[in-house]
């Protein structure tokens, strides 16, 4: 594996899940793979679970780890070509990236959508510069449009907790005070469309995801109807994708908050969220604290999803 940005990079999903569950049973079985090798994690944006879980995964594999916080511990980086660099950015990414590649064997990159230019975000400009110019295997730790480590962890969690072979999984939009990227819902949809699940996306009109991610999912604008008989509820906010409202908040309708009344419509569904979560906006206290809330084991599986990805990259070196 040279890059990891989407579900197709994993190949056979059943084999990937099997590998993940094997890794989880013995996290140090492949420690020899990373001996004398270094994983560089580059963060353009803040992180808690991604930073801790990915660093732990690399360490489980015997790797040295380096973390670079671009906006706090490095020169400010220019990302656009043709810019006269007479402002506050001292170095261009086109020089910085190959230099980073000199000091490591694998690179993870985290860079959120800016909502300044839809093409810039959806062309994955920053992530692709790392892929093109670093000379090293690169994996996304969340980028402008995707968060495949999170989605893989979500799939592992569903596999562990499902009560029937083909569960009904619902991705539900929920309100939030800020405009959030589509990366998490995009990748969740990307994975669920390839998994053995009955997949439904529910959101207010105007919040349709890009077709390349929504694909074959059933779209339901009535949240109550979508929740009926569901086995897993995945709540997440995202801003509008469609032009001319890209990156904008179109609704803060609190009736979309996931509460116990809505969960009562389900088949005693498990609740999922990638965290961090805005309590009593995305989900009420009683739901996230209920016995069917999976947010903590789901977060724990971030270590496993990252470890499988890094393991495969090490095996391909």
Protein Blocks (a to p, Z undefined) as FASTA:
>chain_A
ZZdcbfklnopmklmmmmmmmmmmmmmlmmmmmgoiacddddfbdcfklmmmmmmmmmmn
opacddddfklmcccddfbehiacfbfbfbdfklmmmmmmmmccbdcdddddehlamklm
mnommmmmmmmmnopacddebifkbcfklmmmmmmmmmmmpcbfbdcddddddddfbdcd
fklmmmmmmmmmmmccdddddddehiaccfklnmmaccdfblklmmgopabdcddddddf
bdckghiafbfcfklpccfklmmmmghiacddebiadehklpcfklmmpmkbcklmmmmm
mmmmmmmmmmmmmmmZZ
